[in-house]
Amino acid sequence: MAGKGKSRKLSVTLPRDLVAEVQATVPKGGVSSFLAQAAEHYLLLRRQREALEKGFGAWKDEDHPDLASPEDSIAYVRALREAGDERVPSTRGSQ
């Protein structure tokens, strides 16, 4: 979130019941910060949804016959993790 020096005032109109709920939920003086965080969260989810919609259909089962079943996927992830364990030595127990 942008700091105070980077902020800008904006006039918005909200439904009365929403205003009442925000005021009942958010401490006095914290409404702007709350609404900024809510807007950032909403925009993040919206960008994520758009990316998912854009990428929908990119995966083709015929391109990945080695991952045909859930068991295949589990084995693939295990192999990746084991390979990572071999590359990066564990620091557990060395302290």
N, C-alpha and C positions, 0 to 999 in steps of 0.2 A: 504494500500500500504506500502511496506517496506521502511524504512528510508534509508538515504544515506549510512550508515555503512553496510547495508544489501544488497546493490545493486551490480550488476555485469554487466560488459560491454558485449554487444552482437552485432554481426555484422549481419545486415539484408539487403536484397535487395528488393526494392519496385518498382512498376511501376512508371515511370516518372510523369505521370499525378497525381498519388496519392501523391507523394512527393511534387509536386507543390501546390496541394490543402492544404496539411498539413502545408506547409510553409506559405501559404497565410492566413491561419486560426489561427495558433498558434503563440503567441509572441516568438520572438527570445529568445533562451535559455530554452524554455518550451517544446520542442519536445519530449524529453525522458519522461517527466512526462505525457504528453498527450498520447503518445503511451502506456505507462504503464497502464494508466487509461482505455484506449480503450481495451487493452488486458484483463484486469481484468473484464470489463463489458462483453466482448464477452464470456469469460470463465464462468462467472456467468450464463449467458443466456444458454450456452451449457449444464452446469450441471443441470439447471432447466429443459431444454427440455429432457435430459436423464432421469431425475426422473419422469417426466410426462409420458414418453414412458414406463418406467418400471412399473409404477402404472396403466397404461391404462388397463381397464377391471376389476379392483379390485372391483369397485362398481357394485353391482347387484341389479336391481330394486326389485326383489323378496325378497331381504333381508331387504328392507326399504319401506314396503307398506304405512307407515305413512307419507312418503314424495313423494307421487305419483304425486302431482300437484304443480305448482308454489305457489298456495295459501297455501298448506300444508307446504312448505318450509318457506314461510313468517311467518306463525304461529309458526313454530319451532324456528326460529331465535328470534321472539318477546318474546317467552317464556324464552329462554336463557337470553336475555337482562333483562327481568323483574326479573328473579331469581338473576342475578348479581346485580341489583339495590337493592334488598332486603338484600343481603349479605354485600354490601359495601355501607355505608351511604353516601349520597351526601354531598359534601362540598360547594355546591353553596349556596350563601346567608349567609354563616356563617362567612364571613370575615368582 
